């Protein structure tokens, strides 16, 4: 909590940084240990209720839109 998530439109990866020092902390990972990645990642917005982060992406070479939420794996 309190970390800065930076999404990369180019490769769709989400990197986590310390907002005070700017130091890289980690990449967001799936439960299976592979990097969480969204083709054509556009935007991310923290959810105001229930936690998680909403995201949008332009999949299939930005021909289609995807809306979803990233939540912590319990």
N, C-alpha and C positions, 0 to 999 in steps of 0.2 A: 504494500500500500504506500502511496506517495511517490512511487517511481514514475518516470516519464517513459511512455511507450511511443516509439517512433516507427511508423509503418513506411515501408519502401514500396512505392508504386512499381518500380522496375522489376524487382524479383518477388514482391509480395510477402517478404519476411517482416517480422515485427521484432525490433530490438528494444531492450530495456536499459535505461540509463538512470544514474543518480542525478536528480535535478539540481542538486547543489554543486557537485563537483564536475558534472558532465561525464563522469566515468562510465564506461560500458559495463553492464552487469551481466546480461545474458540475452539469448534469443528466447522468445516464447516457444515452448515445445508442446507437442501432442502427448497424450498419455503413453504412446508407444515409443517415445524418445526421439521422434523425428521433428524437425522444425515445423511450426505452424506457419502455413503459407497460403495466401489467397491470390490467385491470378488476377492482376489488374486492381490491386487494393487501392481504393480511393480515399476513404475517410474512416475515422474512428471517433466515437463519442461515449464517454462513461455513462452508464445507465444510472438514473437518479433513484430508482427503487429496485431493490433486490440484487444489486451488484451486477457485475459483468460490464462488458464494453460492446456497444453496437458497432457494426462495420458495414460498409458498402464496398462493392468491387464491380469492375466491368469485366465480366468473364467472356470467354470466346472472342478475344481481340476487341473487347469493349462493345460487342454487338448486343450483349445481354447484361442486365443488372442483377446483382445479388445483394440481399440484405440479410444480416444475421447478427447473432450475439455470441461473444466469447465469454465463457464462464469457467471458473476454476473446477478442476476435476476433484471431486470429493475423495 
